[in-house]
Amino acid sequence: MSVFSKLFSKQKKIQIDFCEKNLDRFLTDEASPNYHQFLNQNHIQFKEYSCQSKCEFCKKSPYAIVNGEFIAAENSNELLEKLKQMASDSCKE
């Protein structure tokens, strides 16, 4: 890849969908500023839904749907790390 194309290439946007009920259940006050900072990056698009009809998973652990792929974690901090990794990986593509 040439220097010019590296400088002017667009970052691939990723779409992250959250369940509002799941966020209310698992997102801690301590993790909230970190999510805010991550989600407000230019290459991140996110949306909260009141329900995503994944109740079985929603009650057990925090999750998100990233570009159509279901991602779950043990806690909200681990989920954020997984989201950051996926965003980083999509920028490399």
Residue pairs with C-beta under 8 A, 6 or more apart in sequence:
1 9
11 42
11 43
11 91
12 43
12 90
12 91
12 93
13 43
13 44
13 45
14 43
14 44
14 45
14 66
14 67
14 86
14 87
14 90
15 45
15 46
15 47
15 66
15 67
16 39
16 44
16 45
16 46
16 47
16 64
16 65
16 66
16 83
17 46
17 47
17 48
17 49
17 52
17 64
17 65
17 66
18 46
18 47
18 48
18 49
18 64
18 65
19 48
19 49
19 50
19 51
19 52
19 54
19 58
19 63
20 48
20 49
20 50
20 51
21 50
21 51
21 58
22 52
22 58
22 62
22 63
23 48
23 62
25 58
25 59
25 62
26 61
26 62
26 75
26 76
26 79
27 35
27 62
27 76
28 76
28 77
31 76
31 77
31 80
34 77
34 80
35 76
35 80
38 44
38 80
38 83
38 84
38 87
39 46
41 87
43 87
43 90
43 91
44 87
52 58
52 65
54 63
54 70
57 63
57 70
57 72
60 72
61 72
61 73
61 74
61 75
62 72
62 73
62 75
62 76
62 78
62 79
63 70
63 71
63 72
63 73
63 79
64 71
64 79
64 83
65 71
66 83
66 86
67 90
71 79
71 82
71 83
71 86
72 79
73 79
73 81
73 82
